[in-house]
Amino acid sequence: MSKDSIHHIPTSELKPFREQFTKPITLFGPCSAESEHQVLETALLIAAKFPNNIFRAGVWKPRTRPGSFEGAGDPALQWLIAAGKETGMPVITEVATTQHVEACLKAGIDMLWIGARTTVNPFAVQEIADALRGSGVPVFVKNPINPDLSLWMGAIERLHKAGTDQVFAIHRGFHSFETDVYRYAPRWEIVIDLKTKMPDLKVICDASHISGDPALIPGVAQKALDLDLDGLMIEAHINPAVALSDAKQQITPAVLHTLFEGLVFRKADADDKDFHRKLLELRSRVDSTDDLLLQALITRMNLIRQIGDFKKDKQLTILQIRRWEEILNRQLEHGIGSGLDGVFVKKLYELIHEESIRIQTDLFRNA
């Protein structure tokens, strides 16, 4: 692609985008651009309630198997451009190849996102990053399908290194073989880890893909806001029942408005000296408790080493299943009885038991 064919965004046009990137950032629109009428009507209904929204719609749809609707392709880019001009909303679509990038830059699409199926491929991400070099187009990066934080961070870093200075993350959940109420497991701890490692990164929650069911979207959206994420991506269609892709998880613009009105937007901080004093006191007590907790674990593992020595001398197996069941059941009963979540207690003691097994294994190996 020649430099002349790149759609450069003037600084004057970029300024509104930067102003728009304040909480909550919203990316509302249909899963797919299906027709000029569908795109424009959906955009008008969304803009009426969310004038600062970034209008989203997929133009190329990566499907698991051929034969299903794979997007309207290049012609749909002009539908998005027309809807953006009519409503004043910037428009965004997904890209998976350099050809997609070139078509979007030529058409004048305002922003792009990289989908979960593309994020898993560093080669594809690098090619997209190189194709965007010098364009000034903001890019949103969805998490990879599998819970691999390094891949997600790597995609973001590749874009930064190629000169894209406005890069954002989209949390859309992770594939899991385990039965779950959600379409894609939220795995919020991975998002928290991402924000910890990249504290300046803005992260948006794709509540539609995580939920897979309109009834679950409000809860997922509220959870994202409560975890201080920066915004929401929600799929809205003028008639979800006839949508050509992801019909089951899309909602109407009217339902979207009602949903949004029901959300609670909390602050990350409070201008209250008395509050901060009390919070500091409680956090100090938490820190002291954490120190005691860690010391208790150190003491426990030292005892495990002594037990391991006894087992080694008597040629006993490391795993004593009845003893393990006895510990787990006792602590579950005690924890649940004290108001702790049973799943949390079980996971905690499974980690402790796993470390105990590791310590004793090392002792036996070094015998």
ABEGO torsion letter per residue (X at the ends): XBAAABBBBBAAAAAAAAAABBOBBBBBEBABBABAAAAAAAAAAAAAABAABBBBBBABBBBABBGBBAEAEAAAAAAAAAAAAAAGBBBBBBBABAAAAAAAAAAGBABBBBBAAAAABAAAAAAAAAAABGAGBBBBBBBBABBBAAAAAAAAAAAAAAGBABBBBBBAEBBBABBBABABBAGAAAAAAAAAABAABBBBBBAAAAAGBAAAAAAAAAAAAAAGBAEBBBBBBABAAABABGAAABBBAAAAAAAAAABBBBBABBBBAAAAAAAAAAAAAAAAAAAAAAAAAAAAAAAAAAAAAAAAAAGBBABBAAAAAAAAAAAAAAAAAAGBBAAAAAAAAAAAAAAAAAAAAAAAAAX
